[in-house]
Amino acid sequence: PEKISAEKISSYESLANPEIEGRLLIRSSSNIYNQSLMASIIAHNGEEAASEWANGMVKNMARDPKGGDRDQIKAVYAGEGDVAVSNTYYLGKMLNSSSEEEVKVAEAVKILFPNQDGRGTHINVSGAGVAKYAPNKENAVKFIEFLVSEEAQKVFAGVNYEYPVNEKVEWAPTLKEWGDFKRDTLNLSVLGENNDLAVKIFDRAGWK
């Protein structure tokens, strides 16, 4: 049964609203996923609004942050909270798990892509780069070029349930079932630039 309506959690900002108090499940602020999300909130809404958002999120937590993305989803199933913030690929892995229990848990929750009426859903990436003084720069670049090729991206999409960066590659069936969604186009370099401030805001808000 639906425990919370989609309208009440249609955006990241809405997760900080008082009506969600005691119902939110999310990872620790020490995790890079949440730091990147906070960095994007800063970029879109400014430091003051981001601080208010963090305060609201902390008030709304069903428990102190603990565990990984799968643990947040499992906690919803266990009745510890009603809404979990998670990367989609973890849910994809659970839905296709060899564990019947994980599949049962994953099938009991519904996915929602936030901010579809605005900037779009925040995205994380599995990225790669070449160190400035890499001794074998040429081959390193070739390897990265291979990683974004159709061949390699097809493997990533099929095994890890991540969205391929190569647009020629077909989405995994699970991702297709979820449907298309509007993605936040914020330059990812901004997330790095805002990371230090994001951590400071978390600390001030008492986000463990």
C-alpha positions as CSV (number, residue, x, y, z in Angstrom):
1,P,0.0,0.0,0.0
2,E,1.1,3.5,-0.7
3,K,2.4,5.1,2.5
4,I,3.2,8.5,1.0
5,S,1.8,10.3,-2.0
6,A,4.1,11.2,-4.9
7,E,2.9,14.8,-4.7
8,K,4.4,15.2,-1.2
9,I,7.9,14.1,-2.4
10,S,8.0,15.4,-5.9
11,S,11.2,17.3,-5.3
12,Y,14.4,17.2,-3.2
13,E,13.2,20.4,-1.6
14,S,9.9,18.8,-0.5
15,L,11.7,16.1,1.5
16,A,12.6,18.9,4.0
17,N,8.9,19.8,4.6
18,P,7.5,19.3,8.1
19,E,4.9,16.8,6.9
20,I,7.7,14.3,6.2
21,E,9.0,14.4,9.8
22,G,10.1,11.1,11.0
23,R,9.6,9.4,7.7
24,L,12.8,10.0,5.8
25,L,15.7,7.4,5.3
26,I,19.0,8.6,3.8
27,R,22.7,7.8,4.1
28,S,25.3,9.6,6.1
29,S,26.6,13.0,5.1
30,S,30.1,11.5,4.8
31,N,29.0,9.7,1.7
32,I,30.0,11.3,-1.6
33,Y,26.5,10.7,-3.1
34,N,25.0,13.0,-0.5
35,Q,27.8,15.5,-0.7
36,S,27.2,15.7,-4.5
37,L,23.5,16.1,-4.0
38,M,24.1,18.9,-1.4
39,A,26.5,20.6,-3.8
40,S,23.8,20.6,-6.5
41,I,21.3,22.1,-4.0
42,I,23.8,24.9,-3.3
43,A,24.3,25.5,-7.0
44,H,20.6,25.7,-7.7
45,N,19.2,27.4,-4.6
46,G,22.1,29.1,-2.9
47,E,23.9,28.5,0.5
48,E,21.2,29.9,2.7
49,A,18.4,27.8,1.2
50,A,20.7,24.7,1.2
51,S,21.3,25.2,4.9
52,E,17.6,25.4,5.6
53,W,17.1,22.3,3.5
54,A,19.7,20.4,5.4
55,N,18.1,21.4,8.7
56,G,14.7,20.2,7.5
57,M,16.2,16.9,6.2
58,V,17.8,16.2,9.6
59,K,14.4,16.9,11.4
60,N,12.6,14.5,9.0
61,M,15.0,11.6,9.4
62,A,13.3,8.4,10.7
63,R,16.6,7.3,12.3
64,D,20.2,8.4,12.4
65,P,21.8,7.8,9.0
66,K,23.3,4.3,8.7
67,G,24.1,1.7,6.0
68,G,24.2,2.0,2.2
69,D,21.6,2.6,-0.4
70,R,20.1,-0.9,-0.2
71,D,19.8,-0.5,3.6
72,Q,17.6,2.6,3.1
73,I,15.3,0.7,0.7
74,K,15.2,-2.3,3.1
75,A,14.3,0.0,6.0
76,V,11.2,1.3,4.0
77,Y,10.1,-2.3,3.6
78,A,10.7,-3.0,7.3
79,G,8.5,0.0,8.2
80,E,11.2,2.2,9.7
81,G,10.3,5.0,7.3
82,D,8.2,5.8,4.3
83,V,10.7,7.4,1.8
84,A,14.3,6.5,1.0
85,V,16.9,8.5,-1.0
86,S,18.9,6.1,-3.1
87,N,20.7,5.7,-6.4
88,T,18.6,3.9,-8.9
89,Y,21.2,1.3,-9.8
90,Y,21.0,-0.3,-6.3
91,L,17.3,-0.8,-6.8
92,G,18.0,-2.3,-10.2
93,K,20.4,-4.7,-8.7
94,M,17.9,-5.7,-6.0
95,L,15.2,-6.3,-8.5
96,N,17.5,-8.6,-10.4
97,S,19.1,-10.2,-7.4
98,S,19.5,-14.0,-6.9
99,S,18.1,-13.4,-3.4
100,E,14.4,-13.9,-3.3
101,E,14.2,-11.7,-0.2
102,E,16.0,-8.8,-2.0
103,V,13.6,-9.0,-5.0
104,K,10.6,-9.0,-2.6
105,V,11.9,-5.9,-0.9
106,A,12.6,-4.1,-4.1
107,E,9.2,-5.0,-5.6
108,A,7.5,-3.5,-2.6
109,V,8.8,0.0,-3.2
110,K,8.1,2.5,-6.0
111,I,10.6,4.6,-7.7
112,L,10.2,8.4,-8.1
113,F,12.4,10.8,-10.0
114,P,12.4,14.1,-8.2
115,N,12.1,17.6,-9.7
116,Q,10.6,16.6,-13.0
117,D,8.7,19.9,-13.1
118,G,11.9,21.9,-12.7
119,R,15.6,21.3,-13.2
120,G,15.3,17.5,-13.3
121,T,16.7,14.7,-11.2
122,H,20.2,14.9,-9.8
123,I,22.6,12.4,-11.4
124,N,25.8,10.7,-10.1
125,V,28.4,9.3,-12.5
126,S,31.0,6.6,-12.6
127,G,33.8,8.8,-13.8
128,A,37.4,8.3,-15.0
129,G,40.3,10.6,-15.5
130,V,44.0,10.6,-16.2
131,A,46.5,11.8,-13.6
132,K,48.6,14.9,-14.6
133,Y,51.9,13.0,-14.4
134,A,50.6,9.6,-15.6
135,P,53.5,7.6,-16.9
136,N,51.4,6.0,-19.6
137,K,49.0,8.7,-20.6
138,E,48.4,7.6,-24.2
139,N,47.2,4.1,-23.1
140,A,45.2,5.6,-20.2
141,V,43.3,7.8,-22.6
142,K,42.7,4.8,-24.9
143,F,41.3,2.8,-22.0
144,I,38.9,5.6,-21.0
145,E,37.8,5.8,-24.7
146,F,37.1,2.1,-24.6
147,L,35.1,2.5,-21.4
148,V,32.7,4.9,-23.1
149,S,32.4,2.8,-26.2
150,E,29.2,1.1,-27.2
151,E,30.7,-2.3,-26.3
152,A,31.8,-1.4,-22.8
153,Q,28.8,0.8,-22.0
154,K,26.5,-2.1,-23.0
155,V,28.2,-4.2,-20.3
156,F,27.8,-1.5,-17.6
157,A,24.2,-1.0,-18.5
158,G,23.4,-4.6,-18.5
159,V,25.3,-5.7,-15.4
160,N,25.2,-2.7,-13.1
161,Y,21.8,-1.2,-14.1
162,E,23.4,2.3,-14.6
163,Y,22.4,4.6,-17.4
164,P,24.9,4.5,-20.2
165,V,26.7,7.7,-21.1
166,N,26.9,6.6,-24.7
167,E,23.5,7.5,-26.1
168,K,23.7,4.8,-28.8
169,V,23.6,2.1,-26.1
170,E,20.2,0.6,-25.2
171,W,19.0,0.8,-21.6
172,A,18.7,-2.3,-19.6
173,P,15.1,-3.7,-19.5
174,T,14.6,-2.7,-15.8
175,L,15.6,0.9,-16.6
176,K,13.2,0.9,-19.6
177,E,10.4,-0.2,-17.3
178,W,11.0,2.8,-15.1
179,G,10.6,5.1,-18.1
180,D,12.4,8.2,-19.3
181,F,13.0,11.1,-17.0
182,K,14.3,14.7,-17.0
183,R,17.9,14.9,-15.9
184,D,19.6,17.8,-14.2
185,T,22.1,19.2,-16.7
186,L,24.3,21.0,-14.1
187,N,28.0,20.8,-15.0
188,L,29.5,18.1,-12.8
189,S,32.6,20.3,-12.2
190,V,30.3,22.5,-10.1
191,L,29.7,19.6,-7.7
192,G,33.4,19.4,-7.0
193,E,33.7,23.2,-6.5
194,N,30.8,23.1,-4.0
195,N,31.9,20.0,-2.1
196,D,33.7,21.7,0.8
197,L,30.8,24.0,1.4
198,A,28.4,21.1,1.3
199,V,30.3,19.3,4.0
200,K,30.3,22.5,6.2
201,I,26.5,22.8,5.8
202,F,26.0,19.1,6.8
203,D,28.2,19.7,9.9
204,R,26.2,22.8,10.9
205,A,22.9,21.0,10.5
206,G,24.1,18.0,12.5
207,W,23.6,15.6,9.6
208,K,25.6,12.6,10.9
